[in-house]
Amino acid sequence: MRVALCQINSSADPTANLDLVRAGVAQAAGARVVVFPEATMCRFGVPLGPVAEPLDGPWATAVREIADEAGVVVVAGMFTPSPDGRVANTLLVTGGGLHVGYDKIHLYDAFGFEESRTVAPGSKPVVVEVDGVTLGLATCYDVRFPELFRALADQGAAAVLVCASWGAGPGKREQWELLVRARALDCTSWVLACGQADPGEDFGGAPTGVGFSTVVSPLGAVVGQLGGEPGVLVADVDVPAVEEARRALPVLANRRL
């Protein structure tokens, strides 16, 4: 399965960000799944409540139309309303008959940022199936929690799509690269991690991206990576390589806890 990671800089305008989705899908010709970062709908650093919409709202519907017109599945970060007055940080998966969301489980209450103040956590891992390949979903801070990736592998995920708006700071890029590779080894699955590009400016300390979207094999090898600027990275998910990795390194089968 061919997957494209579209590393973009979202603005605070959801309508303008739909143009980024449309352009990214066009650049990803030949890919079956086209992945965009966390907060594709609207960047962090602005009030999220006013832009949040349900999965059947106009923004998600427009993304579905883009996906269906191109014959692809699109994965993109958006914000949906939460019953408690906050929003959910949702990954939309849409196109080809799919239209589902994953709500980020682990909220970024770290490095001086308090995501839980305005965002409600999700409660369950989510996988989707595209052309017979099971894909797990994770968002940004989730990448620090290996148990989620193992749970996705237990649900059959041959690859985990990680969408991020990774906060900048000393050592943060290095942590991103290390964590993405470690999670692939933890679950012996492909990890395809798509981040927001480096915006080159600060939006009040909000996590708005460092770039370096990365594709990692089930044995932890980096097989593709972008720099800090916007771009598209295309990779092929080799499902037999997952089966081979799990035979050679049966960490999932060898678990005792």
WOVENMO-V647235 format. One record per backbone hydrogen bond with DSSP energy under -0.5 kcal/mol. NH is the residue of the N-H (numbers start at 1). CO is the residue of the C=O. Records with the same first field share a line. If there is no record, write none. Layout:
NH=CO + CO
This chain:
3=235
4=33
5=233
6=4 + 35
7=5 + 231
8=6
10=8
14=12
17=13
18=14
19=15
20=16
21=17
22=18
23=19
24=20
25=21
26=22
27=23
28=24
29=26
31=28
32=2
33=2
34=73
35=4 + 33
36=75
37=6
40=37
41=77
43=11
51=48
52=48 + 49
53=79
57=54
61=57
62=58
63=59
64=60
65=61
66=62
67=63
68=64
69=65
70=66
71=67
72=67
73=32
74=94
75=34
76=92
77=37
78=90
80=88
82=86
85=82
87=118
88=80
89=120
90=78 + 88
91=102
92=76 + 90
93=100
94=74
95=98
98=95
100=93
102=91
104=89 + 102
107=105
109=107
110=108 + 113
113=110
115=108
117=114
118=115
119=115
120=87
122=104
128=135
130=133
133=130
135=128
136=159
137=126
138=161
140=163
142=139
143=140
144=141
145=142
146=144
148=145
149=145
150=146
151=147
152=148
153=149
154=150
155=151
156=153
157=152
158=134
159=134
160=190
161=136
162=160 + 192
163=138 + 161
164=194
172=169
173=169
175=171
176=172
177=173
178=174
179=175
180=176
181=177
182=178
183=179
184=180
185=181
186=182
187=183
188=184
189=184
190=158
191=216
192=160
193=191 + 214
194=162 + 192
195=193
196=164
197=8
198=228
199=197
206=203
208=206
209=166
210=196
211=196
212=227
214=193
215=224
216=191
217=221
220=217
223=215 + 221
224=215
226=213
231=7
233=5
235=3
237=1 + 235
238=236
239=237
241=238
242=238 + 239
243=239
244=240
245=241
246=242
247=243
248=244
249=245
251=249
254=250
255=252
